């Protein structure tokens, strides 16, 4: 997002954090309601254009949202969406993307409150690796002709009882309503949102053999100092990474042996 949309999303995220800090707000219910509004605006292009029309006053658009949604979702959800309608958006689709992001954040917030956010973060990463390694599973989950209920049932069989409820909910929503995204891109986006909830940067670490706890601690500390942020390591093992490892932080890729990279990180921090 750019310009006005970025500012509007930032304001909406702050409002969401304020709402979910309240013990009276059920973050899971709010996530469901925001997802339902996302689906409505994604489906109704005309309505989407009306509630983002810069020629209309913010109050008029907020009143429209309140009339349309007042009997459908909670007052908390109505107030949040109405506030977003008052804001300016660079493109109508940006509002829908923002609502989808808020729904995901609400589910992640619920996991955070339950003390399971770290596990959800790891499960999203692992599920992404499973999908990338199974052509049949990916085909089943991305088949546009397949019924959404069938995909949901498949995910329940795969994740039910094995993953945290928030993980299952996020993945089901992504698979049944991808909104033009690839499955891989959607899972990566969810992982980044989970990391942001912890104010950390995600480093995807691929090594030829599993890293020891000491190695993980050293690597996490070195990368954290190098990037000036807390790091979350998503660890993967690939025997083809002969004699070393590969670290990806955002778009930056670091190749080389563990010892060499740690030494280089230490030198860069000292310089």
Phi and psi in degrees as GROMACS dihedral restraints (atoms count N, CA, C in turn):
[ dihedral_restraints ]
;  ai    aj    ak    al  type     phi  dphi    fc
    3     4     5     6     1  -128.7    20    10
    4     5     6     7     1   159.5    20    10
    6     7     8     9     1    53.1    20    10
    7     8     9    10     1  -122.9    20    10
    9    10    11    12     1   -60.7    20    10
   10    11    12    13     1   -38.7    20    10
   12    13    14    15     1   -63.8    20    10
   13    14    15    16     1   -40.2    20    10
   15    16    17    18     1   -62.4    20    10
   16    17    18    19     1   -42.6    20    10
   18    19    20    21     1   -66.3    20    10
   19    20    21    22     1   -40.0    20    10
   21    22    23    24     1   -65.2    20    10
   22    23    24    25     1   -40.7    20    10
   24    25    26    27     1   -65.4    20    10
   25    26    27    28     1   -42.7    20    10
   27    28    29    30     1   -59.6    20    10
   28    29    30    31     1   -42.5    20    10
   30    31    32    33     1   -65.6    20    10
   31    32    33    34     1   -39.8    20    10
   33    34    35    36     1   -66.5    20    10
   34    35    36    37     1   -37.6    20    10
   36    37    38    39     1   -66.2    20    10
   37    38    39    40     1   -37.8    20    10
   39    40    41    42     1   -64.3    20    10
   40    41    42    43     1   -41.8    20    10
   42    43    44    45     1   -64.1    20    10
   43    44    45    46     1   -40.8    20    10
   45    46    47    48     1   -61.9    20    10
   46    47    48    49     1   -43.6    20    10
   48    49    50    51     1   -60.7    20    10
   49    50    51    52     1   -40.3    20    10
   51    52    53    54     1   -64.0    20    10
   52    53    54    55     1   -42.6    20    10
   54    55    56    57     1   -65.8    20    10
   55    56    57    58     1   -45.7    20    10
   57    58    59    60     1   -76.6    20    10
   58    59    60    61     1   -12.9    20    10
   60    61    62    63     1   -70.1    20    10
   61    62    63    64     1   -21.1    20    10
   63    64    65    66     1   -77.1    20    10
   64    65    66    67     1   134.6    20    10
   66    67    68    69     1   -70.6    20    10
   67    68    69    70     1   -14.8    20    10
   69    70    71    72     1   -82.6    20    10
   70    71    72    73     1   -11.0    20    10
   72    73    74    75     1  -100.1    20    10
   73    74    75    76     1   123.8    20    10
   75    76    77    78     1   -86.5    20    10
   76    77    78    79     1   108.6    20    10
   78    79    80    81     1   -63.4    20    10
   79    80    81    82     1   -34.2    20    10
   81    82    83    84     1   -67.0    20    10
   82    83    84    85     1   -45.0    20    10
   84    85    86    87     1   -62.1    20    10
   85    86    87    88     1   -42.4    20    10
   87    88    89    90     1   -62.0    20    10
   88    89    90    91     1   -39.5    20    10
   90    91    92    93     1   -60.6    20    10
   91    92    93    94     1   -43.6    20    10
   93    94    95    96     1   -61.7    20    10
   94    95    96    97     1   -42.4    20    10
   96    97    98    99     1   -67.3    20    10
   97    98    99   100     1   -42.4    20    10
   99   100   101   102     1   -65.0    20    10
  100   101   102   103     1   -36.4    20    10
  102   103   104   105     1   -65.4    20    10
  103   104   105   106     1   -37.5    20    10
  105   106   107   108     1   -66.1    20    10
  106   107   108   109     1   -40.5    20    10
  108   109   110   111     1   -67.0    20    10
  109   110   111   112     1   -38.5    20    10
  111   112   113   114     1   -56.7    20    10
  112   113   114   115     1   -46.8    20    10
  114   115   116   117     1   -63.3    20    10
  115   116   117   118     1   -39.7    20    10
  117   118   119   120     1   -62.3    20    10
  118   119   120   121     1   -50.4    20    10
  120   121   122   123     1   -71.2    20    10
  121   122   123   124     1   -29.4    20    10
  123   124   125   126     1   -67.1    20    10
  124   125   126   127     1   -35.0    20    10
  126   127   128   129     1   -81.5    20    10
  127   128   129   130     1   -34.9    20    10
  129   130   131   132     1  -104.4    20    10
  130   131   132   133     1    91.4    20    10
  132   133   134   135     1   -63.7    20    10
  133   134   135   136     1   -37.6    20    10
  135   136   137   138     1   -64.0    20    10
  136   137   138   139     1   -44.2    20    10
  138   139   140   141     1   -63.7    20    10
  139   140   141   142     1   -39.2    20    10
  141   142   143   144     1   -60.3    20    10
  142   143   144   145     1   -41.3    20    10
  144   145   146   147     1   -69.2    20    10
  145   146   147   148     1   -37.4    20    10
  147   148   149   150     1   -65.2    20    10
  148   149   150   151     1   -44.9    20    10
  150   151   152   153     1   -78.4    20    10
  151   152   153   154     1    -2.9    20    10
  153   154   155   156     1  -120.5    20    10
  154   155   156   157     1     9.5    20    10
  156   157   158   159     1   -67.5    20    10
  157   158   159   160     1   115.1    20    10
  159   160   161   162     1   -67.8    20    10
  160   161   162   163     1   -15.9    20    10
  162   163   164   165     1   -78.2    20    10
  163   164   165   166     1   -16.0    20    10
  165   166   167   168     1   -94.5    20    10
  166   167   168   169     1   147.4    20    10
  168   169   170   171     1   -69.0    20    10
  169   170   171   172     1   152.2    20    10
  171   172   173   174     1   -60.2    20    10
  172   173   174   175     1   -38.4    20    10
  174   175   176   177     1   -67.0    20    10
  175   176   177   178     1   -38.3    20    10
  177   178   179   180     1   -63.7    20    10
  178   179   180   181     1   -41.2    20    10
  180   181   182   183     1   -69.4    20    10
  181   182   183   184     1   -37.6    20    10
  183   184   185   186     1   -65.2    20    10
  184   185   186   187     1   -40.4    20    10
  186   187   188   189     1   -63.7    20    10
  187   188   189   190     1   -38.1    20    10
  189   190   191   192     1   -61.7    20    10
  190   191   192   193     1   -45.9    20    10
  192   193   194   195     1   -59.6    20    10
  193   194   195   196     1   -43.3    20    10
  195   196   197   198     1   -64.0    20    10
  196   197   198   199     1   -38.5    20    10
  198   199   200   201     1   -68.3    20    10
  199   200   201   202     1   -41.2    20    10
  201   202   203   204     1   -72.8    20    10
  202   203   204   205     1   -39.7    20    10
  204   205   206   207     1  -102.8    20    10
  205   206   207   208     1   -11.6    20    10
  207   208   209   210     1   -53.3    20    10
  208   209   210   211     1   -35.3    20    10
  210   211   212   213     1   -97.4    20    10
  211   212   213   214     1     1.4    20    10
  213   214   215   216     1  -104.9    20    10
  214   215   216   217     1   -35.9    20    10
  216   217   218   219     1  -132.7    20    10
  217   218   219   220     1   174.5    20    10
  219   220   221   222     1   -67.8    20    10
  220   221   222   223     1   161.6    20    10
  222   223   224   225     1   -60.1    20    10
  223   224   225   226     1   -34.1    20    10
  225   226   227   228     1   -61.1    20    10
  226   227   228   229     1   -46.8    20    10
  228   229   230   231     1   -66.3    20    10
  229   230   231   232     1   -41.0    20    10
  231   232   233   234     1   -60.7    20    10
  232   233   234   235     1   -45.6    20    10
  234   235   236   237     1   -63.5    20    10
  235   236   237   238     1   -39.4    20    10
  237   238   239   240     1   -65.9    20    10
  238   239   240   241     1   -46.3    20    10
  240   241   242   243     1   -68.6    20    10
  241   242   243   244     1   -37.5    20    10
  243   244   245   246     1   -63.0    20    10
  244   245   246   247     1   -40.3    20    10
  246   247   248   249     1   -62.1    20    10
  247   248   249   250     1   -37.4    20    10
  249   250   251   252     1   -68.6    20    10
  250   251   252   253     1   -33.2    20    10
  252   253   254   255     1   -67.8    20    10
  253   254   255   256     1   -30.0    20    10
  255   256   257   258     1   -68.7    20    10
  256   257   258   259     1   -25.7    20    10
  258   259   260   261     1   -75.6    20    10
  259   260   261   262     1   168.0    20    10
  261   262   263   264     1   -98.6    20    10
  262   263   264   265     1   137.7    20    10
  264   265   266   267     1  -124.0    20    10
  265   266   267   268     1   136.9    20    10
  267   268   269   270     1   -65.4    20    10
  268   269   270   271     1   -36.5    20    10
  270   271   272   273     1  -140.9    20    10
  271   272   273   274     1   147.4    20    10
  273   274   275   276     1   -56.4    20    10
  274   275   276   277     1   -38.2    20    10
  276   277   278   279     1   -64.4    20    10
  277   278   279   280     1   -25.4    20    10
  279   280   281   282     1   -62.6    20    10
  280   281   282   283     1   -35.2    20    10
  282   283   284   285     1   -63.2    20    10
  283   284   285   286     1   -41.8    20    10
  285   286   287   288     1   -66.5    20    10
  286   287   288   289     1   -43.4    20    10
  288   289   290   291     1   -60.3    20    10
  289   290   291   292     1   -39.5    20    10
  291   292   293   294     1   -66.3    20    10
  292   293   294   295     1   -42.1    20    10
  294   295   296   297     1   -62.9    20    10
  295   296   297   298     1   -40.4    20    10
  297   298   299   300     1   -62.3    20    10
  298   299   300   301     1   -42.2    20    10
  300   301   302   303     1   -64.1    20    10
  301   302   303   304     1   -40.9    20    10
  303   304   305   306     1   -64.4    20    10
  304   305   306   307     1   -37.5    20    10
  306   307   308   309     1   -61.6    20    10
  307   308   309   310     1   -43.7    20    10
  309   310   311   312     1   -64.8    20    10
  310   311   312   313     1   -42.3    20    10
  312   313   314   315     1   -63.0    20    10
  313   314   315   316     1   -38.5    20    10
  315   316   317   318     1   -61.3    20    10
  316   317   318   319     1   -42.2    20    10
  318   319   320   321     1   -65.5    20    10
  319   320   321   322     1   -40.3    20    10
  321   322   323   324     1   -67.1    20    10
  322   323   324   325     1   -34.4    20    10
  324   325   326   327     1   -64.7    20    10
  325   326   327   328     1   -40.4    20    10
  327   328   329   330     1   -60.7    20    10
  328   329   330   331     1   -41.1    20    10
  330   331   332   333     1   -65.2    20    10
  331   332   333   334     1   -40.0    20    10
  333   334   335   336     1   -60.7    20    10
  334   335   336   337     1   -42.5    20    10
  336   337   338   339     1   -64.1    20    10
  337   338   339   340     1   -30.5    20    10
  339   340   341   342     1   -87.5    20    10
  340   341   342   343     1    -0.9    20    10
  342   343   344   345     1    74.8    20    10
  343   344   345   346     1    23.5    20    10
  345   346   347   348     1  -117.2    20    10
  346   347   348   349     1    12.0    20    10
  348   349   350   351     1   -62.3    20    10
  349   350   351   352     1   -41.1    20    10
  351   352   353   354     1   -57.9    20    10
  352   353   354   355     1   -43.8    20    10
  354   355   356   357     1   -66.8    20    10
  355   356   357   358     1   -39.8    20    10
  357   358   359   360     1   -61.6    20    10
  358   359   360   361     1   -43.3    20    10
  360   361   362   363     1   -57.8    20    10
  361   362   363   364     1   -47.4    20    10
  363   364   365   366     1   -66.5    20    10
  364   365   366   367     1   -39.3    20    10
  366   367   368   369     1   -66.4    20    10
  367   368   369   370     1   -37.3    20    10
  369   370   371   372     1   -62.5    20    10
  370   371   372   373     1   -42.4    20    10
  372   373   374   375     1   -64.2    20    10
  373   374   375   376     1   -46.1    20    10
  375   376   377   378     1   -63.8    20    10
  376   377   378   379     1   -40.2    20    10
  378   379   380   381     1   -63.6    20    10
  379   380   381   382     1   -38.6    20    10
  381   382   383   384     1   -60.0    20    10
  382   383   384   385     1   -39.7    20    10
  384   385   386   387     1   -67.7    20    10
  385   386   387   388     1   -37.5    20    10
  387   388   389   390     1   -64.3    20    10
  388   389   390   391     1   -44.4    20    10
  390   391   392   393     1   -62.8    20    10
  391   392   393   394     1   -42.5    20    10
  393   394   395   396     1   -68.3    20    10
  394   395   396   397     1   -22.0    20    10
  396   397   398   399     1   -95.5    20    10
  397   398   399   400     1    -4.9    20    10
  399   400   401   402     1  -126.0    20    10
  400   401   402   403     1   103.7    20    10
  402   403   404   405     1   -62.3    20    10
  403   404   405   406     1   -39.8    20    10
  405   406   407   408     1   -65.9    20    10
  406   407   408   409     1   -43.9    20    10
  408   409   410   411     1   -64.6    20    10
  409   410   411   412     1   -44.5    20    10
  411   412   413   414     1   -61.1    20    10
  412   413   414   415     1   -41.5    20    10
  414   415   416   417     1   -62.9    20    10
  415   416   417   418     1   -40.5    20    10
  417   418   419   420     1   -66.8    20    10
  418   419   420   421     1   -37.4    20    10
  420   421   422   423     1   -81.4    20    10
  421   422   423   424     1   -19.5    20    10
  423   424   425   426     1  -110.6    20    10
  424   425   426   427     1     4.7    20    10
  426   427   428   429     1   -67.2    20    10
  427   428   429   430     1   113.0    20    10
  429   430   431   432     1   -68.7    20    10
  430   431   432   433     1   -23.4    20    10
  432   433   434   435     1   -84.9    20    10
  433   434   435   436     1   -11.3    20    10
  435   436   437   438     1   -77.5    20    10
  436   437   438   439     1   145.5    20    10
  438   439   440   441     1   -70.5    20    10
  439   440   441   442     1   139.7    20    10
  441   442   443   444     1   -59.9    20    10
  442   443   444   445     1   -34.8    20    10
  444   445   446   447     1   -65.4    20    10
  445   446   447   448     1   -35.8    20    10
  447   448   449   450     1   -66.5    20    10
  448   449   450   451     1   -39.8    20    10
  450   451   452   453     1   -65.5    20    10
  451   452   453   454     1   -40.0    20    10
  453   454   455   456     1   -63.1    20    10
  454   455   456   457     1   -43.6    20    10
  456   457   458   459     1   -62.8    20    10
  457   458   459   460     1   -40.1    20    10
  459   460   461   462     1   -62.0    20    10
  460   461   462   463     1   -44.0    20    10
  462   463   464   465     1   -67.2    20    10
  463   464   465   466     1   -35.6    20    10
  465   466   467   468     1   -62.9    20    10
  466   467   468   469     1   -38.7    20    10
  468   469   470   471     1   -67.8    20    10
  469   470   471   472     1   -37.2    20    10
  471   472   473   474     1   -75.4    20    10
  472   473   474   475     1   -40.7    20    10
  474   475   476   477     1  -108.6    20    10
  475   476   477   478     1   -23.4    20    10
  477   478   479   480     1   -57.4    20    10
  478   479   480   481     1   121.8    20    10
  480   481   482   483     1    80.3    20    10
  481   482   483   484     1   -10.3    20    10
  483   484   485   486     1  -107.6    20    10
  484   485   486   487     1   -21.9    20    10
  486   487   488   489     1  -126.0    20    10
  487   488   489   490     1   162.3    20    10
  489   490   491   492     1   -66.9    20    10
  490   491   492   493     1   150.0    20    10
  492   493   494   495     1   -53.8    20    10
  493   494   495   496     1   -39.5    20    10
  495   496   497   498     1   -63.4    20    10
  496   497   498   499     1   -39.8    20    10
  498   499   500   501     1   -60.8    20    10
  499   500   501   502     1   -47.6    20    10
  501   502   503   504     1   -63.0    20    10
  502   503   504   505     1   -43.4    20    10
  504   505   506   507     1   -62.9    20    10
  505   506   507   508     1   -44.8    20    10
  507   508   509   510     1   -63.8    20    10
  508   509   510   511     1   -43.3    20    10
  510   511   512   513     1   -69.5    20    10
  511   512   513   514     1   -42.1    20    10
  513   514   515   516     1   -60.1    20    10
  514   515   516   517     1   -44.1    20    10
  516   517   518   519     1   -64.2    20    10
  517   518   519   520     1   -40.6    20    10
  519   520   521   522     1   -64.0    20    10
  520   521   522   523     1   -45.1    20    10
  522   523   524   525     1   -70.3    20    10
  523   524   525   526     1   -39.7    20    10
  525   526   527   528     1   -83.8    20    10
  526   527   528   529     1   -18.4    20    10
  528   529   530   531     1  -139.2    20    10
  529   530   531   532     1    68.6    20    10
  531   532   533   534     1   -69.7    20    10
  532   533   534   535     1   -23.7    20    10
  534   535   536   537     1    52.9    20    10
  535   536   537   538     1    45.5    20    10
  537   538   539   540     1    87.2    20    10
  538   539   540   541     1    -7.4    20    10
  540   541   542   543     1   -86.4    20    10
  541   542   543   544     1   151.1    20    10
  543   544   545   546     1   -73.7    20    10
  544   545   546   547     1   157.8    20    10
  546   547   548   549     1   -61.0    20    10
  547   548   549   550     1   -41.1    20    10
  549   550   551   552     1   -63.7    20    10
  550   551   552   553     1   -44.6    20    10
  552   553   554   555     1   -64.1    20    10
  553   554   555   556     1   -39.2    20    10
  555   556   557   558     1   -64.9    20    10
  556   557   558   559     1   -42.8    20    10
  558   559   560   561     1   -66.1    20    10
  559   560   561   562     1   -37.9    20    10
  561   562   563   564     1   -64.3    20    10
  562   563   564   565     1   -40.8    20    10
  564   565   566   567     1   -63.0    20    10
  565   566   567   568     1   -41.7    20    10
  567   568   569   570     1   -64.5    20    10
  568   569   570   571     1   -40.1    20    10
  570   571   572   573     1   -62.5    20    10
  571   572   573   574     1   -39.9    20    10
  573   574   575   576     1   -67.1    20    10
  574   575   576   577     1   -39.5    20    10
  576   577   578   579     1   -63.5    20    10
  577   578   579   580     1   -40.6    20    10
  579   580   581   582     1   -63.2    20    10
  580   581   582   583     1   -40.9    20    10
  582   583   584   585     1   -65.1    20    10
  583   584   585   586     1   -39.0    20    10
  585   586   587   588     1   -62.6    20    10
  586   587   588   589     1   -34.5    20    10
  588   589   590   591     1   -61.0    20    10
  589   590   591   592     1   -25.9    20    10
  591   592   593   594     1  -101.1    20    10
  592   593   594   595     1     6.3    20    10
  594   595   596   597     1    54.3    20    10
  595   596   597   598     1    44.8    20    10
  597   598   599   600     1  -128.5    20    10
  598   599   600   601     1   158.4    20    10
  600   601   602   603     1  -100.0    20    10
  601   602   603   604     1   140.9    20    10
  603   604   605   606     1   -88.3    20    10
  604   605   606   607     1   127.0    20    10
  606   607   608   609     1  -114.1    20    10
  607   608   609   610     1   119.7    20    10
  609   610   611   612     1   -89.2    20    10
  610   611   612   613     1   114.9    20    10
  612   613   614   615     1  -111.5    20    10
  613   614   615   616     1   118.8    20    10
  615   616   617   618     1  -113.4    20    10
  616   617   618   619     1   121.9    20    10
  618   619   620   621     1  -127.9    20    10
  619   620   621   622     1   159.0    20    10
  621   622   623   624     1   -69.1    20    10
  622   623   624   625     1   -31.8    20    10
  624   625   626   627     1  -135.0    20    10
  625   626   627   628     1   159.2    20    10
  627   628   629   630     1   -59.0    20    10
  628   629   630   631     1   141.9    20    10
  630   631   632   633     1   -82.7    20    10
  631   632   633   634     1   146.3    20    10
  633   634   635   636     1   -74.7    20    10
  634   635   636   637     1   165.3    20    10
  636   637   638   639     1   -59.3    20    10
  637   638   639   640     1   -38.8    20    10
  639   640   641   642     1   -64.3    20    10
  640   641   642   643     1   -43.7    20    10
  642   643   644   645     1   -63.1    20    10
  643   644   645   646     1   -41.7    20    10
  645   646   647   648     1   -63.0    20    10
  646   647   648   649     1   -41.8    20    10
  648   649   650   651     1   -64.9    20    10
  649   650   651   652     1   -44.5    20    10
  651   652   653   654     1   -63.1    20    10
  652   653   654   655     1   -44.5    20    10
  654   655   656   657     1   -65.3    20    10
  655   656   657   658     1   -45.4    20    10
  657   658   659   660     1   -61.1    20    10
  658   659   660   661     1   -42.6    20    10
  660   661   662   663     1   -65.8    20    10
  661   662   663   664     1   -43.9    20    10
  663   664   665   666     1   -65.0    20    10
  664   665   666   667     1   -44.0    20    10
  666   667   668   669     1   -67.6    20    10
  667   668   669   670     1   -37.1    20    10
  669   670   671   672     1   -61.7    20    10
  670   671   672   673     1   -42.6    20    10
  672   673   674   675     1   -70.1    20    10
  673   674   675   676     1   -36.6    20    10
  675   676   677   678     1   -65.7    20    10
  676   677   678   679     1   -41.0    20    10
  678   679   680   681     1   -98.5    20    10
  679   680   681   682     1    -7.0    20    10
  681   682   683   684     1    70.0    20    10
  682   683   684   685     1    22.9    20    10
  684   685   686   687     1  -141.1    20    10
  685   686   687   688     1   155.7    20    10
  687   688   689   690     1   -66.7    20    10
  688   689   690   691     1   139.2    20    10
  690   691   692   693     1  -110.3    20    10
  691   692   693   694     1   141.5    20    10
  693   694   695   696     1  -112.4    20    10
  694   695   696   697     1   124.7    20    10
  696   697   698   699     1   -94.6    20    10
  697   698   699   700     1   119.7    20    10
  699   700   701   702     1   -95.4    20    10
  700   701   702   703     1   112.9    20    10
  702   703   704   705     1  -100.4    20    10
  703   704   705   706     1   135.9    20    10
  705   706   707   708     1  -138.7    20    10
  706   707   708   709     1   150.7    20    10
  708   709   710   711     1  -115.5    20    10
  709   710   711   712     1   127.9    20    10
  711   712   713   714     1  -137.9    20    10
  712   713   714   715     1   108.7    20    10
  714   715   716   717     1   -57.4    20    10
  715   716   717   718     1   -20.4    20    10
  717   718   719   720     1   -72.6    20    10
  718   719   720   721     1   -14.5    20    10
  720   721   722   723     1   -81.5    20    10
  721   722   723   724     1    79.0    20    10
  723   724   725   726     1   -68.5    20    10
  724   725   726   727     1   124.8    20    10
  726   727   728   729     1    67.8    20    10
  727   728   729   730     1    13.7    20    10
  729   730   731   732     1  -166.0    20    10
  730   731   732   733     1  -144.2    20    10
  732   733   734   735     1  -157.1    20    10
  733   734   735   736     1   168.9    20    10
  735   736   737   738     1  -134.0    20    10
  736   737   738   739     1   129.4    20    10
  738   739   740   741     1  -121.3    20    10
  739   740   741   742     1   128.4    20    10
  741   742   743   744     1  -121.4    20    10
  742   743   744   745     1   122.2    20    10
  744   745   746   747     1  -120.3    20    10
  745   746   747   748     1   105.3    20    10
  747   748   749   750     1    63.6    20    10
  748   749   750   751     1  -124.6    20    10
  750   751   752   753     1   -91.9    20    10
  751   752   753   754     1    -5.1    20    10
  753   754   755   756     1   -90.7    20    10
  754   755   756   757     1   130.1    20    10
  756   757   758   759     1  -115.5    20    10
  757   758   759   760     1   129.6    20    10
  759   760   761   762     1  -115.2    20    10
  760   761   762   763     1   122.3    20    10
  762   763   764   765     1  -113.2    20    10
  763   764   765   766     1   153.4    20    10
  765   766   767   768     1   137.3    20    10
  766   767   768   769     1   173.6    20    10
  768   769   770   771     1   -71.6    20    10
  769   770   771   772     1   156.9    20    10
  771   772   773   774     1   -57.8    20    10
  772   773   774   775     1   -48.2    20    10
  774   775   776   777     1   -62.9    20    10
  775   776   777   778     1   -43.5    20    10
  777   778   779   780     1   -62.1    20    10
  778   779   780   781     1   -44.1    20    10
  780   781   782   783     1   -69.6    20    10
  781   782   783   784     1   -37.6    20    10
  783   784   785   786     1   -65.4    20    10
  784   785   786   787     1   -40.4    20    10
  786   787   788   789     1   -63.7    20    10
  787   788   789   790     1   -41.9    20    10
  789   790   791   792     1   -66.0    20    10
  790   791   792   793     1   -40.5    20    10
  792   793   794   795     1   -62.1    20    10
  793   794   795   796     1   -41.0    20    10
  795   796   797   798     1   -63.8    20    10
  796   797   798   799     1   -40.3    20    10
  798   799   800   801     1   -65.7    20    10
  799   800   801   802     1   -40.1    20    10
  801   802   803   804     1   -67.5    20    10
  802   803   804   805     1   -35.8    20    10
  804   805   806   807     1   -69.6    20    10
  805   806   807   808     1   -30.7    20    10
  807   808   809   810     1   -80.9    20    10
  808   809   810   811     1   -21.2    20    10
